[in-house]
Amino acid sequence: MIVCLDMANTKPFVTVACICEQVLEEPDGVMSAIRIVDTVTIGPPMPPDFVLPQSGIQGVVTVKGLIALKSGDVVGNGKVELVMHSSTGEVVTLSPEDGWPVVMKGGEHGFQIKINFVLGVKNFGLIWFDVTWNGEVLTRFPLKLQQGALPEKTSAPN
């Protein structure tokens, strides 16, 4: 049984919110998220005698992604923000200081934001990204950073 409730939405609908290897944008404005990922493996572990730099950075990851929202019943100005919750509990806003200003026109109209930033890896683990509309969380999506395994030792041929 399908039940249809005729209630106006007060926040935009999330069409896409993801991290991917590439975002393609065609001349007509259509975007494609290529190879959606939620886990990134960062190189093999450092040797036991390696001294970690004082910055504590264990690597860097280029993060690309796509956020797409649709208006539905929402008409007017608003702002979208992207907020990162690190595996250690640190919370960082990644969008511009005043967010991304957006004008919603109702119906199927909406907007798309291509994400592209470099993330210094201090800790491995699960990171969550919140997509907010005027300060309210619309959705969240994950990125797990994991350390690669040491290569297996092979025995020398006899």
Helices and strands as residue ranges (DSSP letters): E 13-25, E 31-37, E 39-42, E 59-85, E 91-93, E 100-121, E 125-133, E 136-147
